[in-house]
Amino acid sequence: MKILLLIVFIAVIAASCITSNPASVETAENEIMQNQDKNDSSKKIKGTPVIVELFTSEGCSSCPPADKVLATLEQTQPIEGAEIIALSEHVDYWNRLGWTDPFSSAQFSNRQNEYRQYFKRDDVYTPQMVVDGTREFVGSNANEASKAITEAAKKPKAEVEIKIEKIEENKVYLSVKIEKLPKISSGDTAVIMLAITESNLATKVSRGENAGRKLPHTAVVRYLQNIGSADSDNKTLMQFIELQRDWKRNNLSVVAFVQNTGSRQIYGVTKINLIN
């Protein structure tokens, strides 16, 4: 199966970078900022948490506009009633075309392929944005992102709480508590995922489609792990994470979410800063 997936990735890579119209991206971003001005009061009260995943690559020339959309969504929180939690997942299947993305991982390529199967797509592509696990579209489409996030924020969510229990040198001990979990359909399963993200990152790209550019990144996923099943309400799990030396602690956040392994639906999510 791994060989088959690799063949699929290689076969589609030449057409897997979806081009974007810079003017339309800028217009959409302007509309996001206008919505932010209208909904400025929403910053004072957190809304329903919504996960926005972006599958991206430094080797894809159409990805920087999508990276900018993700950063705008996370940093400005423009959607009334929603708390946007970003996950930037750098896939590795672009690496063989001239530039090795330092943040890429086969784990994220595999995760994207799971979404491909759920969405019944023939191939994978970048940039791809997925909102709450059930809505996908081209990542630079800010208008579609706004619509998807607005709809996702209307759905009831489980309560997810992360606590930092202890920090010892490069190890962080965490607890994740799940409450008010929505009823899961018979035969379905849900898992609790834990992620570490890092913001304020940038790379000077010297080869590939983005050669000569300095690419900024936000909410780059450095660690993603299934820490257990969400098979009951009021469940608490413990996990320790070993922080890598090249991760800047002041820029790290911890994200925990509950996801259906079949429907891919996100039942609940939360985020805290690792260092307050």
Secondary structure, 3 states (H helix, E strand, C coil): CHHHHHHHHHHHHHHCECCCCHHHHHHHHHHHHHHHHHCHHHHHCCCEEEEEEEEECCCCCCHHHHHHHHHHHHHHCCCCCEEEEEEEEECCCCHHHCCCCCCECHHHHHHHHHHHHHHCCCCCCECEEEECCCEEEECCCHHHHHHHHHHHCCCCCCEEEEEEEEEECCEEEEEEEEECCCCCCCCCCEEEEEEEEECCEEEECCCCCCCCCEEEECCEEEEEEEEEECCCCCEEEEEEEECCCCCCHHHEEEEEEEEECCCCCEEEEEEEECCC
